[in-house]
Each structure stands twice: as structure tokens, then as C-alpha cells.
């Protein structure tokens, strides 16, 4: 039973060491169609719980071996906020981690619970999933445990954001013909404009899923990103299945494109040909374009 995994190198967070709060089996309040884990019955609490002391012992041993860790990533074979001692665990981790940052990856199903919010306040970065802003989509795509609703999730996110001053990242995983429909995107956009998270990651399936569902191409994700309000800090997290060839952009087209949706260097590499990249560099030197960092990613934005 491996509680710890990694380290792995992350462009966003540096060298990351993972902590799995449910290493023996899947324990989750969602059974998402796209999950890489085998299907399992949903639950609202763990029936197998690792003691905090066991996790801390394993962590101390690993930190002696790996003394250059940048971030500790709390996750699970399932949902980490179902771990009943999460707040106590974070108190222990925060006493020994030194300058290492902490990150949690959660499906947000328990975000309306005050005890969960209290535990999440102890992290440096909180990343919450929000695949759906409607109950119909939530039931179909995330297959949530009975009683979980999008209204509770959204209300919980707003309440948490109001008191959390550090990085709050929202992740949306798009699945073809389910949450990529216009009315679902509109519902997500309306809520995210209220929430104003630090960054929004839009991705798609990149591992073999538990059920028969289909991924979207980068081009489809790019088109979806343009349907969101341009003021939202959206990062396209998947660049697989890129089919389009890089294109030539005039200066005005570059400015118009960045005004509508800021781009990362990865986006530029996919979309821009060499002449357009050179023009982008000139616009940077002229300060018509600036770079703005949002939780580990540099975005090109129009100045003014």
C-alpha cells in the first residue's frame, strides 16, 4: 500500500510529491464516466481510513530522501475531502513542510460543508473540479452520490472563495456530447463570472476511461474557451489531437485574438506560425502585449 507517489516534475508547481489518502481502493462520492479508475459504488464516507500518524511517518521518511520537493499534492483513489481527518492531517503537514507548498485536488462535492472548508483553508492552493453547473449534467457525467447537487456545490464554492485569499483553481473536464453543449457552457460561464477563481483549466479525457465516452480535440476545446467571457482566466490543459496547422496572424489579428482570449506559450506554439510568433515578440517589446502569471502559467494579454 503506497501512500506516497512520485516525485514528478510539474511545469506549474515544480517537483511534486503525491499523498494518496485512499491507496488501497477507490473511495469516492462520484463515479465519473471519464475516471481512469474502475467503476465503483459511490459513498459519502471512507470505510477504510489510514491513521494520520501513518501518513506523517511515510511523509517524513520520503522528505529525508527527497529534499528538493516544491509541492505536496493531496489526492486519493477517489475523493480526498472524504478523508475524515483532513484538517488534523494538514495541521501536522504544515508543522513539518517548511517552505514546501501544499495543493489539494478535489471534486468539490463537499465544499458546502463548513468542516471541509476549514480543512481546505490550510492549503496553499486548492483545485476544485466543476464539470457541470446543472444537476442533469452532474447526474449524467459525474454520477454523484445521492443528495449532492450543483446548487450546493456552487453555494459552497462562493462561500469558500469569500474567505480564501490564496490560489483557487477550477478544473472543467469536457466530454463529447455531454457537457460541451452550449447551454451547459452558458451555465458554467454564468457561475464562474460570479466565482472569479484564480484560474480555470479546461481539459478533456487523456487516459483510458471507466466508461465508453469520447475526448475532444484541442481545436474543440479552443472553440469552447471562446464561448466563455473573455475576462475569465482560462487555460486549455490538453493539446492532444492537434490537427490544425499553425496560421499567420496580422498584428491586428493577434491583438484581437488576445483581447478575446489570453493565450499561453503552448497555445501560441499550436496556433501561430513563425512570422506570427516574431510579430508577437515585437508587440511584447513595444509593450502592446504583456505577460501575466496566473497560478503557474504565463498568459499573453493586451496592454490596456
Buried (B, 14 or more C-beta within 10 A) or exposed (E): EEBBBBBEEBEBBBBBBBBBBBBEBBBBBBBBBBBEBEEBEBBBEBEEBBEBEEBBEBBEEBBEEEEEBBBBBBBBBBBBBBBBBBBEBBEBBBEEBEEBBBBBBBBBBBBBBEEBBBBBBBBBBBBBBBBBBBBEBBBBBBBBBEEBBBEBBBEBBBBBBEEBEBBBBBBBBBBBEBBBEEEBBBBBBEBBEEBEBBBBBBBBBBEEBBEEBEBBBBBBBBEBBEEBEEEBBBBBBBBEBBEEEBEEBEBEEBBEBBEEBBBBBBBBEBBBEEEBBEBBEEBBEEEBBBEEEBBBBBBBBBEE
